[in-house]
């Protein structure tokens, strides 16, 4: 029996599968069991399942049921359907401001929970992940940058220990901002983890804002409107950009995505510029747009 058929029988629902970018399967449909329209998310990994459940239970009353499917070794979260709609058109300064507000509220509301991924030992993980890459040129560049950051490891580690106290969304991007009931909302919490708030900005600024200084400034203004601040040092910020770049390089070795890979290279250029190695004017501009002073 397929997972879809199993769910339809168990939930007494007429489900339609939704195309989703992640490795999870998602379904939506009317359920006679719950007497409402439901959204069903099927996870391959228990950790992401528990994380999504825990964050939703802090933020809302969406969760209706959760269970494991022994036959397929999958995990199922059943929630009220929010009927979210995508954001249309270009990102404006006003929208970026509101996106900053929503992320600040997430950071303020969600508290650490049992089993949350701690996202620590970043230097050790950076070395391991860099060495695991097959592309020798990229591996060499990553290890070169890591060596430069390692000289300042004590300062960075102290800063991370002091400020890695935020529950991060973990995948902040335009695709995870939706319109729900006429209001802007964040969705998809399975990658939530502990860390420094600045980590949640990085991919958004590079991938969706395309390093547009006006959008970045508006976003930060919205974030600060709620009383939140970027408190880690510029050195630590640059190191976290580097950590994000490694993740992108790992991902694009498994799944071909040249535009995303180029974003990772842009991040590396920012790091080189910050560290004073082979800086170009465009790299310096990127650095000033992304590194915030206290």
C-alpha positions in Angstrom: 0.0 0.0 0.0 1.4 3.4 -0.9 1.8 6.1 1.8 -0.9 8.2 0.0 -3.4 5.3 0.1 -2.6 4.6 3.7 -3.1 8.2 4.7 -6.4 8.5 2.8 -7.8 5.5 4.7 -6.4 6.5 8.1 -7.4 10.1 7.9 -10.7 9.5 5.9 -9.5 12.1 3.5 -9.5 12.8 -0.2 -5.9 13.9 -0.5 -4.0 15.6 -3.4 -0.2 15.5 -3.4 1.5 18.9 -3.6 4.7 19.4 -5.5 7.4 20.2 -2.9 11.0 21.2 -3.2 12.1 19.2 -0.1 12.5 15.5 0.2 9.2 15.3 2.1 5.8 14.5 0.7 3.0 16.9 1.3 -0.8 16.5 0.8 -3.9 18.6 1.1 -7.6 17.6 1.2 -10.8 17.4 3.0 -10.9 14.9 6.0 -14.1 13.3 7.3 -12.1 12.3 10.4 -11.2 15.9 11.4 -14.2 17.5 9.7 -12.0 20.1 8.0 -9.4 20.6 5.3 -6.1 19.3 6.3 -2.4 19.6 5.4 -0.3 16.5 5.7 3.4 16.4 5.8 5.3 13.1 5.5 8.9 13.1 6.7 11.8 10.7 6.0 13.7 11.9 9.0 12.4 11.7 12.6 14.4 14.8 13.7 12.8 17.1 11.2 9.4 15.7 12.0 9.8 16.4 15.7 11.2 19.8 15.0 8.3 20.9 12.8 5.8 19.6 15.3 7.5 21.3 18.3 7.7 24.7 16.6 4.1 24.6 15.4 2.9 23.7 18.9 4.7 26.9 20.2 3.4 29.1 17.4 -0.2 28.0 16.8 -2.9 25.4 17.2 -2.5 23.8 13.8 -1.3 20.3 14.8 -4.2 17.8 14.7 -2.3 14.5 14.8 1.2 12.9 14.5 2.3 9.4 14.1 5.0 7.0 12.7 4.3 4.7 9.8 6.3 1.5 10.6 5.8 -0.1 7.2 7.5 2.8 5.4 9.6 4.1 8.3 8.1 7.6 7.7 6.7 10.1 10.1 3.4 12.0 9.6 2.3 15.4 10.8 -1.4 16.3 10.3 -2.3 20.0 10.5 -5.1 22.4 9.8 -4.8 23.7 6.3 -3.9 27.4 6.1 -4.5 27.7 2.4 -1.3 29.8 2.0 -0.6 31.7 -1.2 2.7 32.7 -2.8 4.0 36.3 -2.8 3.6 37.7 -6.2 5.8 40.2 -8.0 9.1 41.8 -7.1 10.3 42.2 -3.5 9.7 45.8 -2.4 11.3 47.7 0.5 7.9 47.6 2.3 7.7 43.8 1.8 11.3 43.4 3.0 10.5 45.5 6.1 7.5 43.2 6.9 9.7 40.1 6.3 12.1 41.4 8.9 9.3 41.9 11.4 8.0 38.4 10.9 11.4 36.9 11.4 12.0 38.9 14.6 8.7 37.7 16.0 9.7 34.1 15.2 13.0 34.6 17.0 11.2 36.2 20.0 8.5 33.6 20.3 10.0 30.2 19.7 12.0 28.9 22.6 14.5 25.9 22.7 12.7 22.5 22.9 13.7 19.0 23.7 15.9 17.5 20.9 16.6 20.7 19.1 19.7 20.7 16.9 22.4 22.7 18.7 24.4 23.7 15.6 27.6 23.8 17.5 31.2 22.8 16.8 31.1 24.8 13.6 34.9 24.9 13.1 35.2 21.1 13.2 32.2 20.7 11.0 33.5 23.2 8.5 36.8 21.3 8.2 35.0 17.9 7.8 32.5 19.2 5.2 35.2 21.0 3.2 37.4 17.9 3.1 34.4 15.8 2.0 34.0 17.7 -1.3 35.0 16.2 -4.6 35.8 19.4 -6.4 39.4 20.1 -5.6 39.4 23.7 -6.6 36.4 24.6 -4.3 37.8 22.4 -1.5 41.1 24.3 -1.7 39.4 27.7 -1.6 37.3 26.6 1.4 40.2 25.3 3.3 42.2 28.5 2.6 39.4 30.6 4.0 39.0 28.2 7.0 42.7 28.6 7.8 42.4 32.3 7.9 39.3 32.2 10.2 41.1 29.6 12.4 43.7 32.1 13.3 40.9 34.0 15.1 39.1 30.9 16.3 39.2 31.8 20.0 37.5 35.2 19.3 34.8 33.7 17.1 34.1 30.7 19.4 33.7 33.1 22.3 31.3 35.2 20.4 29.3 32.2 19.2 29.0 30.8 22.7 27.7 34.1 24.0 25.1 34.7 21.3 24.1 31.4 19.8 20.9 31.6 21.9 18.2 32.0 19.2 16.0 29.4 17.8 16.6 29.9 14.1 14.0 29.2 11.4 16.8 27.6 9.5 15.5 28.1 5.9 14.5 31.8 5.6 13.7 32.6 2.0 11.0 34.1 -0.1 9.5 30.6 -0.7 8.9 30.2 3.0 7.1 33.5 3.4 3.4 33.1 2.4 0.2 35.1 2.6 -2.2 33.5 5.1 -5.5 35.1 5.8 -4.4 38.3 4.2 -1.2 38.5 6.3 2.4 37.8 5.8 3.5 34.6 7.6 6.5 32.3 7.8 6.0 28.6 7.2 8.1 25.3 7.1 9.9 24.9 10.4 11.6 21.5 10.0 15.1 23.0 9.9 14.8 25.0 13.1 18.0 24.9 15.2 19.9 26.9 17.8 22.2 29.6 16.6 23.0 33.3 16.1 20.2 35.3 14.7 22.3 36.6 11.8 22.5 33.1 10.4 18.8 33.4 9.3 19.5 36.4 7.2 22.3 35.2 5.0 20.7 33.1 2.2 17.8 35.5 2.0 20.1 38.5 1.4 22.1 36.7 -1.3 19.5 34.5 -3.0 16.3 36.6 -2.8 17.5 40.1 -2.2 20.5 39.6 -4.5 22.6 41.8 -2.2 20.3 44.8 -2.8 21.4 47.3 -0.2 18.0 49.0 0.0 16.2 45.7 0.6 18.7 44.6 3.2 18.4 47.9 5.0 14.6 47.7 5.0 14.6 44.1 6.3 17.0 45.0 9.1 14.9 48.0 10.0 11.8 45.8 10.3 13.8 43.3 12.4 15.0 46.1 14.7 11.4 47.5 14.9 10.6 44.6 17.2 13.6 45.3 19.4 16.0 42.7 17.9 19.6 43.5 17.0 22.6 41.9 15.3 25.0 41.6 18.3 27.8 39.3 17.0 31.0 40.9 15.8 31.7 41.6 12.1 34.3 38.8 12.2 31.7 36.3 13.4 29.2 37.5 10.8 31.8 36.8 8.1 32.5 33.4 9.5 28.8 32.5 9.4 28.6 33.6 5.8 31.5 31.1 5.2 29.6 28.3 7.0 26.6 29.0 4.8 28.8 28.8 1.7 30.1 25.4 2.7 26.5 24.1 3.0 25.7 25.4 -0.5 28.8 23.7 -1.9 27.9 20.4 -0.3 24.3 20.6 -1.6 25.3 21.5 -5.2 27.7 18.6 -5.4 24.8 16.3 -4.8 22.1 18.2 -6.7 23.2 20.2 -9.8 22.1 23.8 -9.3 24.5 26.2 -10.9 22.7 29.5 -9.9 22.8 28.3 -6.2 26.4 27.3 -6.6 27.2 30.8 -7.8 25.6 32.2 -4.7 28.0 30.1 -2.6 30.9 31.5 -4.6 29.6 35.1 -3.9 29.6 34.3 -0.3 33.2 33.1 -0.5 34.2 36.3 -2.3 32.7 38.3 0.6 34.8 36.3 3.1 38.0 36.8 1.1 37.2 40.5 0.9 36.6 40.7 4.7 39.8 38.8 5.3 41.7 41.1 2.9 42.6 38.5 0.4 42.2 39.2 -3.4 39.6 41.9 -2.8 37.7 43.5 -5.7 35.5 46.6 -5.5 32.4 44.5 -6.0 33.4 42.2 -3.2 34.0 45.2 -0.9 30.5 46.5 -1.8 29.0 43.1 -0.9 30.9 43.1 2.4 29.6 46.5 3.4 26.0 45.6 2.6 26.2 42.4 4.7 28.4 43.0 7.7 26.8 45.0 10.4 28.8 46.9 13.1 27.6 47.0 16.6 
